[in-house]
Amino acid sequence: MPFVREAVATARKAGTAADSAGAGPVVDSVAERFAAALGHADGPELRRWMAQVFEAGHDPLVERYWRLVWTVNDWRIVDGHLPFQPWMIEALARSGRTESSS
């Protein structure tokens, strides 16, 4: 997960939107890392599973909480500490490889 968090933070810092073509290489590198760690081939099934895992592990209130803490304390927003899951879920869906090809 630290790899995913860093990859998404870097993409966000570069201004890469989850629904842009620039998100593709990020998603591919994360999927390759998951595939190697799990001993599975990268493909639609793995990417669907990844999206489900990221969705299950995300509480939307966490991002709001941290943004409020940073705002109230007049601190800068630290993108690397914001939840990465929504970006990855959208990027996985936009990758076009979460659908089975028939």
N, C-alpha and C positions, 0 to 999 in steps of 0.2 A: 503493500500500500504506500510506503514512502515514495517509491518510484512513481506511482500514479499521481500522488499529490504534487510531487516536484514537476512532473511533465505537464500537468494541467496548470500549475502556477506559472510555469515558463510560457506556456501558450497564452494564458490570459495577459501576462505582462507584455507580451509581444502584440497584443490586440487581436489574437486569433479567436474568432467566434466559433462556437461548437458546430454551427451549421455551415461553416465555410470549407473550402477545399483545403485550406491549411490545417484543418483539424485531422485530416486523413492520416498523415504520417504519425501524429501523436497517438491516434487510436491504434494504428498498425503496430507501433512499438510496444504499446501497453498490451495489446492482444498477443503479440509474439512472446512477451515476457510471461504472461499468464499461461500460454500454451506450453512453454518450456517447463515452467514450475509445476504444472499439473500433469504433464505428460500426455497432453491432447493436441490434436491438430487445430490450428486456427481455422475458424470457419463460422458459418451462421449459428450453429448450435452453441459453440463456446461464447460467441459475442452476445447471444440472447441471455445465456446464463450470467455473463458478466453484468449486463444491464440490470438483470433481476437482483443480483447481489448488491450492486451500487444503489439501487432504488430501496432495497430493504434496509441498507445501512445509513440512510439519510433521513435526518429529522429536519424539516424546513425551518423549524424554530431556532436551530443552532446558528445558522447564518444571521438571522435577525438579531439574536442575542448578542453575538460578537459585534455586529455593526453598531448596535445601541451602546455597548460598552465603550467602543472606540470613539463614538460620537460624543457621549456624555463626558468622557475624560479628555476630549480634544486630542485624541491620538490618531495617527494615520492608520488607514485601513491596510491590513497586512494580507494581501491576496493569497499568499501561501498557506494561510491559516483558515481561509474560508472553505466551506465544504466543496470538494471537487466533484462529488457524485453527480449533481445535476448537469454539469458540463459534459462529463463522460457519458451519461445516459443519452443526452441529446446527440453527442458526436457519434456514439455507437449506432444510434438509430439512423443518422444521416450517412453513415459509412456505406449503406446499401448492402452490407454483408450480414445483417441480422435476419434477413429473409431467406428462407430455403428456396433454392432455384429448382424448379420442376421441369 
